[in-house]
Amino acid sequence: MPEEVKEERWNRFMQLQQQISAERLQEKVGREITVLVDEVDEEGAIGRSMADAPEIDGAVYLNGETRVKPGDVVRVKVEHADEYDLWGTRV
């Protein structure tokens, strides 16, 4: 199979996957989820929901949340979502 056909199919597949992921994550906006904190810096914390694997799935960003440490488990209200990631506030 020609490389350009493979690439075109891959691109179509990835577009569809992004749409599915965005729709799935959009359903979480307004809900509370449990988040495991992975890292914290001066801008805030980054974690993942309990159903997500590190380095594979998207992240949950807690902008401005610096009072947590890696390993903490916190409740977060999801305020925004894109194709792969969530943004929220600790509750």
N, C-alpha and C positions, 0 to 999 in steps of 0.2 A: 504494500500500500504506500503511495507517495506521502512524503513527509507533510506536504501542504494539506493533504486530506486529514491526516492525523491531527495536525495543529488546529484546523478548522473545527473538527469534531470536539477536540479538547476545549476549545474556547466556548463552543455552544454548551457543552456540559457544565463548564464552570459558571457561565452566566445563569443557567437554570439553578445550579446549586446556590449561588448567591441570593437569588430571589427566594428560594425556599428557606434559606437560613434567615434572611431579613424578616420574612413573614413570621417565622417561628419565634424569633427574638422579640419582635414587635408585640407579640401576645403577652410578654412579661412586663411591659411598661405599665406602671401603676401598681404592680404587685410587690410583695415582700419576698425576698429569697435569702437563703443562708449562703454566706460567702466565706471561704477560707482565704485569709490574707497571705499572699506570696511575697510581696515586697512593699517597702514604704520608703519614700524619699520626701524632699521638701515640698513637692507638689501634691502629694497625697499617696493613697495606697492602691495597689493593684492586687486583685485576687481572682478567684474563680468560684463558680457555683459548685456545689457538692457533686453535681453530675458531670462536670467537665474535667478533662485530663489536661495536665500542664503540657505546654508546647504543641498541643494538637488542637484544642478547642479555643474559643475566644476568651477574652478577659472581662473582668468587671472592674471598672475604674471608679475609685472613690476620691474625686478631686477635693483637695483641701483636708482630707482626713489623715492626720499625722499622729493621732493618739492611739494607734494600734501598732502591733508588731507582727512580723511574719509568724504564722502558725495560729494566730487568733482566728476565731470563728465568730462572725458578726452577722446581724440581720441588716439587710439593705433594702430600701425602697427603690426600685428601678424607675428612673426618670427618662431615659433615652436609650435607643438601640439603633445599631446599624447592621450591616450584613453579618458581622462576626462578633461584635463586642457590645457590652452593656455599660451604662453609666448610672450611678445611683448615689444615694445618701444613706448613711448609717442611721438606723432608727433605735 
